[in-house]
């Protein structure tokens, strides 16, 4: 696992939500819109049916967003497995706060209290990442 992959966690989560919003938007447009007639009966005298073409394009977009969600969920699962595989509770908590909650190192140190400093928390994080690239 690299720092870049870990830092993408919240971006990936936001992208998944954005894709879900787009899917909901497409679904609501195709369900409630009278222009999308899926009965199979053409309303157009020509062989080219623009309504059908719009519907096909909408479904293709929906499929594309669904595929992006699948790919993003695979990345999320990898990151979460990596973090959950950390045996030391303190180190795991540092990773969870830093990656899942996007906390700054000094705030993590403050939450732990005691003699923990921003530098000590940062060292734990980066040392673990350096010595355990695969979890």
LUMRO-536053 format. One record per residue (C-alpha): x, y negated, z; residue number from 0. Coordinates in nm, 4 decimals. Example, Ala and Ser with C-alpha at 12.3 -4.5 7.8 and 13.67 -1.06 7.14 Angstrom:
2
<rec px="1.2300" py="0.4500" pz="0.7800" num="0"/>
<rec px="1.3670" py="0.1060" pz="0.7140" num="1"/>
***
This chain:
135
<rec px="0.0000" py="0.0000" pz="0.0000" num="0"/>
<rec px="0.1344" py="-0.3409" pz="-0.0863" num="1"/>
<rec px="0.0683" py="-0.6758" pz="0.0742" num="2"/>
<rec px="-0.0909" py="-0.7920" pz="-0.2508" num="3"/>
<rec px="-0.3379" py="-0.5028" pz="-0.2442" num="4"/>
<rec px="-0.4268" py="-0.5709" pz="0.1189" num="5"/>
<rec px="-0.4701" py="-0.9428" pz="0.0565" num="6"/>
<rec px="-0.7183" py="-0.8706" pz="-0.2229" num="7"/>
<rec px="-0.9625" py="-0.7048" pz="0.0196" num="8"/>
<rec px="-1.1867" py="-1.0073" pz="0.0765" num="9"/>
<rec px="-1.1646" py="-1.1136" pz="-0.2874" num="10"/>
<rec px="-1.2773" py="-0.7676" pz="-0.3970" num="11"/>
<rec px="-1.5638" py="-0.7747" pz="-0.1452" num="12"/>
<rec px="-1.6774" py="-1.1122" pz="-0.2813" num="13"/>
<rec px="-1.6524" py="-0.9822" pz="-0.6384" num="14"/>
<rec px="-1.8710" py="-0.6833" pz="-0.5513" num="15"/>
<rec px="-2.1373" py="-0.9171" pz="-0.4128" num="16"/>
<rec px="-2.1139" py="-1.1343" pz="-0.7222" num="17"/>
<rec px="-2.1642" py="-0.8289" pz="-0.9456" num="18"/>
<rec px="-2.4611" py="-0.7147" pz="-0.7354" num="19"/>
<rec px="-2.6152" py="-1.0611" pz="-0.7698" num="20"/>
<rec px="-2.5727" py="-1.0444" pz="-1.1478" num="21"/>
<rec px="-2.7317" py="-0.6979" pz="-1.1573" num="22"/>
<rec px="-3.0285" py="-0.8225" pz="-0.9524" num="23"/>
<rec px="-3.0608" py="-1.1209" pz="-1.1849" num="24"/>
<rec px="-3.0581" py="-0.9016" pz="-1.4956" num="25"/>
<rec px="-3.3026" py="-0.6565" pz="-1.3401" num="26"/>
<rec px="-3.5482" py="-0.9269" pz="-1.2399" num="27"/>
<rec px="-3.5301" py="-1.0884" pz="-1.5843" num="28"/>
<rec px="-3.5928" py="-0.7627" pz="-1.7684" num="29"/>
<rec px="-3.8745" py="-0.6522" pz="-1.5362" num="30"/>
<rec px="-4.0763" py="-0.9729" pz="-1.5128" num="31"/>
<rec px="-4.0074" py="-1.1218" pz="-1.8527" num="32"/>
<rec px="-4.2733" py="-1.0681" pz="-2.1191" num="33"/>
<rec px="-4.0097" py="-1.1019" pz="-2.3915" num="34"/>
<rec px="-3.8588" py="-0.7672" pz="-2.2922" num="35"/>
<rec px="-4.1127" py="-0.5175" pz="-2.4194" num="36"/>
<rec px="-3.9750" py="-0.1703" pz="-2.3643" num="37"/>
<rec px="-4.2807" py="0.0093" pz="-2.5007" num="38"/>
<rec px="-4.0933" py="0.1040" pz="-2.8167" num="39"/>
<rec px="-4.3495" py="-0.0632" pz="-3.0382" num="40"/>
<rec px="-4.1949" py="-0.3364" pz="-3.2457" num="41"/>
<rec px="-4.3717" py="-0.6731" pz="-3.2481" num="42"/>
<rec px="-4.1555" py="-0.7889" pz="-3.5343" num="43"/>
<rec px="-4.2406" py="-0.7145" pz="-3.8964" num="44"/>
<rec px="-3.8698" py="-0.6891" pz="-3.9819" num="45"/>
<rec px="-3.6518" py="-0.3916" pz="-3.8972" num="46"/>
<rec px="-3.4358" py="-0.6178" pz="-3.6806" num="47"/>
<rec px="-3.5898" py="-0.6680" pz="-3.3394" num="48"/>
<rec px="-3.4273" py="-0.9608" pz="-3.1533" num="49"/>
<rec px="-3.6124" py="-0.8801" pz="-2.8297" num="50"/>
<rec px="-3.4825" py="-0.5264" pz="-2.8343" num="51"/>
<rec px="-3.1322" py="-0.6544" pz="-2.9047" num="52"/>
<rec px="-3.1524" py="-0.8901" pz="-2.6033" num="53"/>
<rec px="-3.2675" py="-0.6022" pz="-2.3879" num="54"/>
<rec px="-2.9822" py="-0.3814" pz="-2.5069" num="55"/>
<rec px="-2.7302" py="-0.6594" pz="-2.4389" num="56"/>
<rec px="-2.8764" py="-0.7120" pz="-2.0904" num="57"/>
<rec px="-2.8498" py="-0.3401" pz="-2.0123" num="58"/>
<rec px="-2.4918" py="-0.3329" pz="-2.1413" num="59"/>
<rec px="-2.4033" py="-0.6232" pz="-1.9100" num="60"/>
<rec px="-2.5716" py="-0.4470" pz="-1.6199" num="61"/>
<rec px="-2.3725" py="-0.1313" pz="-1.6909" num="62"/>
<rec px="-2.0498" py="-0.3341" pz="-1.7082" num="63"/>
<rec px="-2.1191" py="-0.4888" pz="-1.3661" num="64"/>
<rec px="-2.2030" py="-0.1472" pz="-1.2211" num="65"/>
<rec px="-1.8713" py="-0.0105" pz="-1.3505" num="66"/>
<rec px="-1.6835" py="-0.3037" pz="-1.1965" num="67"/>
<rec px="-1.8493" py="-0.2282" pz="-0.8623" num="68"/>
<rec px="-1.7384" py="0.1357" pz="-0.8832" num="69"/>
<rec px="-1.3789" py="0.0309" pz="-0.9562" num="70"/>
<rec px="-1.3809" py="-0.2282" pz="-0.6773" num="71"/>
<rec px="-1.5285" py="0.0195" pz="-0.4283" num="72"/>
<rec px="-1.2425" py="0.2599" pz="-0.5049" num="73"/>
<rec px="-0.9937" py="-0.0153" pz="-0.4158" num="74"/>
<rec px="-1.1851" py="-0.1012" pz="-0.0982" num="75"/>
<rec px="-1.1909" py="0.2653" pz="0.0038" num="76"/>
<rec px="-0.8130" py="0.2941" pz="-0.0478" num="77"/>
<rec px="-0.7474" py="-0.0120" pz="0.1695" num="78"/>
<rec px="-0.9862" py="0.1020" pz="0.4425" num="79"/>
<rec px="-0.8341" py="0.4529" pz="0.4465" num="80"/>
<rec px="-0.4869" py="0.3026" pz="0.4752" num="81"/>
<rec px="-0.5860" py="0.0868" pz="0.7711" num="82"/>
<rec px="-0.7859" py="0.3591" pz="0.9458" num="83"/>
<rec px="-0.4874" py="0.5956" pz="0.9160" num="84"/>
<rec px="-0.2741" py="0.3701" pz="1.1392" num="85"/>
<rec px="-0.2307" py="0.5715" pz="1.4589" num="86"/>
<rec px="-0.1154" py="0.2957" pz="1.6903" num="87"/>
<rec px="-0.4311" py="0.1194" pz="1.8133" num="88"/>
<rec px="-0.2640" py="-0.2202" pz="1.8522" num="89"/>
<rec px="-0.1149" py="-0.2110" pz="1.5031" num="90"/>
<rec px="-0.4462" py="-0.0957" pz="1.3564" num="91"/>
<rec px="-0.6278" py="-0.3801" pz="1.5325" num="92"/>
<rec px="-0.3769" py="-0.6308" pz="1.3935" num="93"/>
<rec px="-0.4391" py="-0.4972" pz="1.0432" num="94"/>
<rec px="-0.8166" py="-0.5007" pz="1.0899" num="95"/>
<rec px="-0.8194" py="-0.8584" pz="1.2152" num="96"/>
<rec px="-0.5780" py="-0.9769" pz="0.9492" num="97"/>
<rec px="-0.7333" py="-0.7967" pz="0.6509" num="98"/>
<rec px="-1.1033" py="-0.7517" pz="0.7336" num="99"/>
<rec px="-1.1576" py="-1.0742" pz="0.9275" num="100"/>
<rec px="-0.8890" py="-1.2787" pz="0.7478" num="101"/>
<rec px="-0.7504" py="-1.4038" pz="1.0807" num="102"/>
<rec px="-0.4266" py="-1.5992" pz="1.1030" num="103"/>
<rec px="-0.1420" py="-1.4351" pz="1.2937" num="104"/>
<rec px="-0.1413" py="-1.6972" pz="1.5692" num="105"/>
<rec px="-0.5140" py="-1.6376" pz="1.6358" num="106"/>
<rec px="-0.4542" py="-1.2633" pz="1.6527" num="107"/>
<rec px="-0.1744" py="-1.3235" pz="1.9040" num="108"/>
<rec px="-0.4065" py="-1.5455" pz="2.1094" num="109"/>
<rec px="-0.6741" py="-1.2735" pz="2.1127" num="110"/>
<rec px="-0.4232" py="-1.0160" pz="2.2365" num="111"/>
<rec px="-0.2947" py="-1.2593" pz="2.4976" num="112"/>
<rec px="-0.0071" py="-1.1693" pz="2.7270" num="113"/>
<rec px="0.3337" py="-1.2247" pz="2.5767" num="114"/>
<rec px="0.2184" py="-1.1793" pz="2.2213" num="115"/>
<rec px="0.3267" py="-1.4550" pz="1.9894" num="116"/>
<rec px="0.2528" py="-1.5321" pz="1.6285" num="117"/>
<rec px="0.5980" py="-1.4009" pz="1.5339" num="118"/>
<rec px="0.5622" py="-1.0760" pz="1.7317" num="119"/>
<rec px="0.2246" py="-1.0000" pz="1.5710" num="120"/>
<rec px="0.3589" py="-1.0883" pz="1.2284" num="121"/>
<rec px="0.6621" py="-0.8623" pz="1.2841" num="122"/>
<rec px="0.4396" py="-0.5682" pz="1.3823" num="123"/>
<rec px="0.2299" py="-0.6184" pz="1.0696" num="124"/>
<rec px="0.5158" py="-0.6503" pz="0.8205" num="125"/>
<rec px="0.7321" py="-0.3830" pz="0.9831" num="126"/>
<rec px="0.4490" py="-0.1294" pz="0.9635" num="127"/>
<rec px="0.3782" py="-0.2234" pz="0.6020" num="128"/>
<rec px="0.7459" py="-0.1868" pz="0.5112" num="129"/>
<rec px="0.7934" py="0.1522" pz="0.6799" num="130"/>
<rec px="0.4543" py="0.3007" pz="0.5835" num="131"/>
<rec px="0.3768" py="0.2074" pz="0.2244" num="132"/>
<rec px="0.1485" py="0.5090" pz="0.1818" num="133"/>
<rec px="-0.0229" py="0.5129" pz="0.5201" num="134"/>
***
